[in-house]
Amino acid sequence: MTLELGLVETAAAALAIWFLGFTLNRLIPLLRNNNLPEPVVGGITFALISSVVYSQFEFSVSFDMTLKTPLMLVFFTTVGLGASVRLLVKGGPKVVLFLLISALYLMLQNGTGVALAHAADLHPLLGMLAGSITLSGGHGTGVTYAEMFTDVNNLQGTMELAMACATFGLVLGGIIGGPVTKRLIQKNKLKPNEEAVALKDESVTYDVDDKDHVTPRRMMETMLIITLCMVGGDFIYKQLSALGVTVPSFICSLFLGMLVTNFFDLTKVHSLNKETIDLWGTISLSVFLAMALMSLKLWELLNLAGPMILILAAQTTVMALFAYFITFRLMGKDYDAAIIAGGHCGFGLGATPTAVANMNALVSRYGPSPQAFLVVPLVGAFFIDIVNALVIQIYFALPIVN
C-alpha cells in the first residue's frame, strides 16, 4: 500500500521532519555536539522508520517533490549572493592564501576518491561523491549531485551514499581537528601571539550599518533578487544546454548571484542585506534537505558499504596529513597556522560550523587566535562552495571520470 501526499502535505511533512531533527538534537548530546544538521537527523530517522515499516507491512509514502528543485536553486543562489570579492580583499593576503590552499586540497580530495573508486572497481563518480561533493560541499551539494548522477548516469543508491558520506565527514571532521593541532602545537612549542590578540581587527568590529533588521520589505526585496537570478540562471542553463555544454542547473544561478552581489558592491546602486540572504538560504536548504531525505532507500547501501568505508577512511587520513604538512606550513608555521589547520580539518571533511567548533575547543585550551577566526569562516562560509563547484566541473571534464 502506498499513501500519496500532495504538494502542501509534502511541505508539511518536510517541516515536521525538520522539527523532529531539532528535537532529537536538543535531547541527544552526541548529535548536538557533532553539529549534525536538523533536517539530516530528522530525515535519516524518518528513513529508518519508513524502511522498517515497509519491510514489515509493505506500506510506503509517495511525496510530491515539485518544490524541491526551486528550493535547491534558492539556496545556491544565496551562496552566490554571499560571495563578495570585497570580503575577500578585506580579509587580506592570509584569506587569499588559505583559499588557494583549500582549492589545492579539493583537487587532491577528488583525485583520492576517483583513484580509490577505480581500484575498488566502482564508478568514478561514486569516488567523487565520496570526495569534495559531500565532504567539502556538505549535504546540500551532495543531494544535488546525487540526483544528477541518478538521472543522467543511472547510478543507483547515490542519495543514500551522499547522505552517509556527508554525515561521516561532519563527525570525523570534528574528531581529527583537535589531535592534528595538538600535535603541531606540542611539537613546535607554539604559543598565541599576544600582540595580535591585543589589536582590534577592523574586519571583525561591530558596525551598526551591518546590522540591519530583518523586515517583511527586506525579505521580499531579497527574494525578488534571488528569483531574478534564478530566472536568469535558467535562461543561461538552457542556452548552454542547446550548445551541448552540460553543467548542473544550479551553477548558473549561483554564478549569476555572485555577479550581482559584486556589481552592487562596485557600483553602490543597492545594498544587499546579508541577514535576509542567510535567512532565505537557511530556510530553503533545511526544507530541501528534509524533502530529499524523505524517501531514502537505506537497504541499497549494503552492497557498496565496504568499498565506500575504505574510501572515506582514506579521505580522513589524507585530510589529516594535508592539514599537518601543507596547511600548517604554507599558512606560516606559527600558532595561528596550527589553529587554522584544525579548522581546515573541520570544513575539509564537514562544514564551517564544524571548523568553528574545532577552533573554539582549541583556543579555549591553548589561547586565542583572532586571525584563525577571521580566515577560516570567511573561506569556509563564502568562497569554498564557489571554488568547489569549479573543481567539480574540471573533474567532470576528465576522461577518467566520464
C-alpha positions in Angstrom: 0.0 0.0 0.0 1.2 3.5 -0.9 0.0 6.7 0.6 0.3 9.6 -1.9 0.8 13.1 -0.4 0.2 16.3 -2.4 2.4 19.4 -2.5 1.0 21.0 0.7 1.1 17.7 2.6 4.7 17.1 1.4 5.7 20.6 2.6 4.1 20.0 5.9 5.9 16.6 6.3 9.2 18.2 5.4 8.8 20.9 8.1 7.7 18.2 10.6 10.9 16.2 9.8 13.0 19.3 10.4 11.4 19.8 13.8 11.9 16.1 14.6 15.6 16.6 13.9 15.7 19.8 16.0 14.1 17.9 18.9 16.5 14.9 18.6 19.5 17.3 18.5 18.3 19.0 21.6 17.7 15.8 23.5 20.8 13.8 22.4 24.2 15.5 23.2 26.1 13.2 20.7 24.1 14.6 17.8 24.3 18.2 19.1 28.0 18.2 19.8 28.8 16.9 16.3 26.9 19.7 14.6 24.6 17.4 12.6 22.1 19.5 10.7 18.5 19.2 11.9 17.0 18.1 8.6 19.6 15.4 8.2 18.9 14.0 11.7 15.2 14.1 11.2 15.4 12.8 7.6 17.6 9.9 8.4 15.4 9.0 11.4 12.3 9.1 9.2 14.1 7.0 6.5 15.0 4.4 9.1 11.4 4.2 10.4 9.9 4.1 6.9 12.3 1.3 5.9 11.3 -0.8 8.9 7.6 -0.1 8.3 7.9 -1.0 4.6 9.8 -4.3 5.3 7.2 -5.4 7.9 4.0 -4.1 6.4 4.8 -3.2 2.7 3.5 0.3 3.4 5.2 3.3 1.8 4.6 7.0 1.3 4.8 8.8 -2.0 5.7 12.6 -1.9 5.1 15.5 -4.4 8.6 16.9 -4.9 7.6 19.9 -7.0 9.2 22.3 -4.6 12.5 20.5 -4.2 14.3 22.0 -7.3 13.2 25.6 -6.7 14.4 25.3 -3.1 17.7 24.0 -4.2 18.1 26.9 -6.6 17.2 29.4 -3.9 19.9 28.0 -1.6 22.7 28.0 -4.2 21.7 31.5 -5.4 22.1 32.7 -1.8 25.6 31.1 -1.8 26.5 33.2 -4.9 25.0 36.4 -3.4 27.1 35.9 -0.3 30.4 35.6 -2.3 31.6 39.2 -2.2 35.1 39.9 -3.5 35.1 42.9 -1.1 35.1 40.5 1.8 37.9 38.5 0.2 40.0 41.7 -0.1 39.1 42.9 3.3 40.3 39.6 4.8 43.8 40.3 3.4 46.5 38.1 2.0 46.0 35.3 4.5 42.4 34.7 3.4 43.5 34.6 -0.3 46.3 32.2 0.6 44.1 29.9 2.6 41.5 29.9 -0.3 44.3 28.7 -2.6 45.4 26.0 -0.2 41.8 24.9 0.2 41.4 24.8 -3.6 44.5 22.6 -3.9 43.1 20.2 -1.3 39.8 20.0 -3.2 41.7 18.8 -6.2 43.5 16.2 -4.1 40.3 15.1 -2.4 38.6 14.3 -5.6 41.7 12.7 -7.0 41.8 10.4 -4.0 38.1 9.5 -4.3 38.3 8.8 -8.1 41.6 6.8 -7.8 40.2 4.6 -5.0 36.9 4.1 -6.8 38.8 2.8 -9.8 40.8 0.5 -7.5 37.6 -0.9 -6.0 36.0 -1.3 -9.4 33.4 1.3 -8.7 32.1 4.0 -11.0 34.5 7.0 -10.7 31.5 9.3 -10.0 31.0 7.4 -6.7 34.5 8.3 -5.8 33.7 12.0 -6.4 30.6 11.5 -4.3 33.0 10.4 -1.5 35.2 13.4 -2.4 34.6 17.2 -2.4 31.0 16.9 -3.4 29.9 15.7 0.0 33.0 16.1 2.3 33.7 19.7 1.4 30.3 20.5 -0.2 28.1 19.1 2.6 24.7 17.6 2.5 23.1 20.2 0.2 25.7 19.8 -2.6 25.7 16.0 -2.1 21.9 15.8 -2.6 22.1 17.9 -5.8 24.8 15.8 -7.5 23.4 12.5 -6.2 20.2 13.3 -8.1 22.1 14.2 -11.2 24.1 11.0 -11.1 20.9 9.0 -10.8 19.1 10.9 -13.6 21.9 11.3 -16.1 24.3 8.4 -15.3 21.7 5.9 -14.0 23.7 5.2 -10.8 21.5 3.7 -8.0 21.7 4.4 -4.3 23.6 7.7 -4.8 21.3 9.7 -2.5 21.9 7.3 0.4 25.6 7.3 -0.3 25.7 11.1 -0.4 24.0 11.4 2.9 26.2 8.8 4.5 29.4 10.4 3.2 28.3 13.9 4.3 27.3 12.8 7.8 30.5 10.7 8.1 32.5 13.8 7.2 30.8 16.0 9.8 31.6 13.6 12.6 35.2 12.8 11.5 36.0 16.4 10.7 35.1 17.2 14.3 37.3 14.4 15.7 40.6 14.8 13.8 41.0 18.6 14.1 41.9 18.6 17.8 44.6 15.9 17.6 46.2 17.4 14.5 46.5 20.8 16.1 47.6 19.4 19.5 50.5 17.6 17.8 51.5 20.7 15.9 51.4 22.9 19.0 53.4 20.5 21.2 55.9 19.5 18.6 56.7 23.1 17.6 56.2 24.6 21.1 53.8 27.2 19.7 52.1 29.9 21.8 49.5 32.6 20.9 50.6 35.9 19.6 49.7 38.2 22.4 50.3 41.4 20.3 47.8 40.2 17.7 45.3 39.4 20.4 45.6 42.9 21.8 44.9 44.6 18.5 41.4 45.1 17.5 40.9 43.9 13.9 38.7 46.3 11.9 37.2 43.4 9.9 35.5 41.9 12.9 34.5 45.0 14.8 30.8 45.9 15.3 29.4 48.1 12.6 25.9 49.4 13.0 25.4 49.6 9.3 26.0 45.8 9.0 23.2 45.1 11.5 20.1 45.9 9.5 16.9 44.4 11.0 15.1 41.7 9.0 11.7 43.2 7.9 9.0 41.9 5.5 10.1 44.5 2.9 13.7 43.4 3.1 12.7 39.7 2.9 10.6 40.3 -0.2 13.2 42.6 -1.7 15.8 39.9 -1.3 13.5 37.2 -2.6 12.9 39.3 -5.7 16.7 39.5 -6.4 17.0 35.7 -5.7 14.2 34.8 -8.1 15.6 37.2 -10.8 18.9 35.4 -10.5 17.1 32.0 -10.8 15.2 33.2 -13.9 18.4 34.5 -15.5 20.3 31.3 -14.5 17.6 29.1 -16.0 17.9 31.1 -19.3 21.7 30.7 -19.3 21.4 27.0 -18.5 19.1 26.4 -21.4 21.4 28.3 -23.8 24.4 26.2 -22.6 22.4 23.0 -23.0 21.5 24.0 -26.6 25.2 24.4 -27.3 25.9 20.9 -25.8 27.5 22.2 -22.7 26.4 20.2 -19.7 26.5 21.8 -16.2 24.3 21.3 -13.1 21.3 23.7 -13.3 22.2 25.4 -10.0 25.7 26.5 -11.2 24.2 29.2 -13.5 22.1 30.7 -10.7 25.0 30.6 -8.3 27.4 32.4 -10.5 24.7 35.0 -11.6 24.2 35.7 -7.9 27.9 36.2 -7.4 28.0 38.6 -10.4 25.0 40.5 -8.9 26.4 41.0 -5.4 29.8 42.1 -6.7 28.1 44.5 -9.2 26.2 46.1 -6.3 29.4 46.3 -4.2 31.2 48.0 -7.1 28.6 50.5 -8.2 26.8 51.1 -4.8 23.5 51.2 -6.6 22.0 48.9 -4.0 23.0 47.3 -0.7 22.1 43.7 -0.2 21.1 42.7 3.3 23.2 39.7 4.5 20.9 38.7 7.2 17.9 38.2 4.9 20.1 36.4 2.3 21.3 34.0 5.1 17.8 33.5 6.3 16.4 32.6 2.9 19.4 30.3 2.3 18.9 28.5 5.7 15.2 28.0 5.2 15.5 26.8 1.6 18.4 24.4 2.4 16.6 23.0 5.5 13.3 22.2 3.7 15.2 21.0 0.6 17.3 18.5 2.6 14.2 17.3 4.6 12.4 16.7 1.3 15.4 14.9 -0.3 15.8 12.6 2.7 12.1 11.6 2.9 12.4 8.7 0.5 15.9 7.3 1.2 16.2 3.6 0.4 18.8 2.7 3.0 18.9 -1.0 2.0 20.5 0.0 -1.3 23.7 0.9 0.6 24.6 -2.7 1.6 26.5 -3.8 -1.5 28.6 -0.6 -1.5 29.2 -0.2 2.2 32.6 -1.9 2.3 34.4 -0.1 -0.5 32.9 3.3 0.4 34.0 2.9 4.0 37.6 2.3 2.8 37.4 5.4 0.6 36.1 7.6 3.4 38.8 6.3 5.8 41.4 7.2 3.2 39.9 10.6 2.8 40.1 11.2 6.6 43.8 10.2 6.6 44.6 12.4 3.6 42.9 15.4 5.3 44.8 15.0 8.5 48.1 14.7 6.6 47.3 17.6 4.4 46.4 19.9 7.3 49.5 18.8 9.2 52.1 19.1 6.5 50.6 21.5 3.9 48.1 23.9 5.5 50.2 24.5 8.6 53.5 25.1 6.7 52.0 27.3 4.0 50.0 29.4 6.5 53.2 30.4 8.3 54.1 27.6 10.7 53.0 29.6 13.8 50.3 29.3 16.4 47.6 30.8 14.1 48.6 28.4 11.4 48.1 25.5 13.7 44.6 26.6 14.7 43.8 27.2 11.0 44.9 23.6 10.3 42.5 22.3 12.9 39.7 24.4 11.3 40.6 23.1 7.9 40.0 19.6 9.1 36.5 20.7 10.2 35.3 22.1 6.9 37.5 20.0 4.6 35.6 16.9 5.8 32.4 18.5 7.2 31.3 22.1 7.3 32.2 25.6 8.5 30.3 25.1 11.9 32.5 22.0 12.5 35.6 24.1 11.7 34.5 26.8 14.2 33.7 24.2 16.8 37.2 22.7 16.4 38.8 26.1 16.8 36.6 27.1 19.7 37.7 24.0 21.6 41.4 24.6 20.7 41.6 28.2 21.7 39.8 27.6 24.9 42.7 25.3 25.8 45.7 26.8 24.2 44.9 30.5 23.8 43.1 33.0 21.4 43.7 33.2 17.7 41.8 36.1 16.1 43.5 35.5 12.7 42.2 32.0 12.5 38.6 33.1 13.4 38.8 35.6 10.5 40.4 33.5 7.9 38.6 30.1 8.2 35.0 31.3 8.5 35.5 33.7 5.5 36.8 31.0 3.3 34.5 28.2 4.6 31.3 30.2 4.6 31.7 32.5 1.5 34.1 31.1 -1.0 34.8 27.4 -0.7 31.5 26.4 -2.4 32.3 28.6 -5.4 35.7 27.1 -5.8 34.4 23.6 -5.2 31.8 24.0 -8.0 34.7 24.9 -10.4 36.9 22.0 -9.2 34.0 19.5 -9.7 33.4 20.8 -13.2 37.1 20.3 -14.0 36.9 16.7 -12.9 33.7 16.1 -14.8 35.6 17.1 -18.0 38.4 14.5 -17.4 38.1 11.3 -19.5 38.9 9.1 -16.4 35.7 10.3 -14.8 33.5 10.0 -17.8 
